[in-house]
Amino acid sequence: IDAADELRDSGRFDQAIEAYQNIAEKNPMLTMVGIVMGDTIRQKAAKEPTPSARAPLYDRAIALYQLALKNEPENDRARIELAMTLMQKGSLDEADRALDAAVGFAGGAAAALVEVEDAGAH
């Protein structure tokens, strides 16, 4: 993973994406690899000069975030990255719903924690 991160950090997005794909194929349950690969693809999209070149990259990143959420529904980072990518793509209504889901999920977890703490106080 460190080598793939170095490739990404040096702007060698295609090589980084390939390295992350190899890692993901060998370790399909590592949700974080898909999220980092989605982020790398999103960074690559931001460097593209035209919306038509960016759109398929954003779609690919969105699919990775959705897969991460399918495997790990409570992953706040995947929810936020999904919302950011949808916003960058220009899908503002979808981005708003994704952000509401992220905030709602986090709020629900916080409410459950308060209930547990209150039950322990009695």
N, C-alpha and C positions, 0 to 999 in steps of 0.2 A: 504494500500500500504506500509506503514511503516513496518508492521510486515513481509511482504514478502521481503522487502529490507533487513531487519535484518537477515532473513533466508539466503538470497543470500550472504550477506556480511560475514556470519559465515561459508560459504562453504556448507551449507545444500541445495544443488541445487535442488534436487527432491522435497523437501517440498516447496521451494520458487516457483518453476515452477507450482506446484499444486495451491499454493495461488494466483499466477498471473492468472492462468487459471480461477479460481473462480471469480476473479475480472473482467476479460475480458468477461466472460459469462454474468455477471450482467450488464456490461457497455461496450457493443460492440463498441461504438464510441470513446472510450478512446484509441486512437492510441498509445499513449506513453506506455501503459501497454504492448501491443504487442511488442514494440521495446525493452523494458526492459526485457521482457520474452525471446526474441531472444538473447539478450546479456547474460542472465543467462545460456541459453542453450549452447551458444558459449563458455562460461567459463567452463561449465561442459565438453564439448567436448575436450577442451584443456587439461583436466586432464586425459582423457582416454589414455591408453597405446598404442593402435594400431590404424592405419588409418581406419581399417574396423569398429572399434567401434566409431570413431569420425565422419565418413561420414554421417550416418543417423541423427546425432545430428546437424551437419552443415546444412543438407538439411532442417531440421525442422526450424532452425533459419532463413535460407534464405526464406522459405515460409512465416514466420512471417513478415520479412522486406518487402517482396513483397506485402503482404496484407496491411501493413501500407501505402505503397506507392500507392496502388490502392485507398485507402480511403483518403489519404492526399498526392497527388503527389508532393507537394512543400516541403516535410519534408526532410531537408538536413541531419539530423541525421540518418534517415532510409536509405538514399542513401549511406552514408559513412559506416554505419554498414554493409550494404549489401556487399559493395565492400571489406571490411575487411574480412568478413566471406568467401566470394568467394575465396579470396587470401589464407586464412588459409586452405581452403578445397583443394587448389591446382588448382582451375579453374582460371588460370591467365588471359586468354583472356576475360572471362566473368567479372572478377574483373576489368580489364582495361576499359571495356565498361561501367561498373557501375560507376567507378570513373570519367570517361569522362562525363557521364550523370550528375553526381553530380556537377562537375566543370562547365559544360555547363549551367546547370539550374541556378546555383548561378551567373554565368557570365551574363546570360540573365536578371536576376532580377536586377543586378547591372547596366546593360546598360539601362534598363527601368527607373531606379531611376535617372540616369544621364539625360536622356531625359526629365523627369518630372522637374528636377531642372533647366535644361536649358530653358524649356518653361516658368517657373516661373520667370526667370531672365529677360525676354523680356517684 
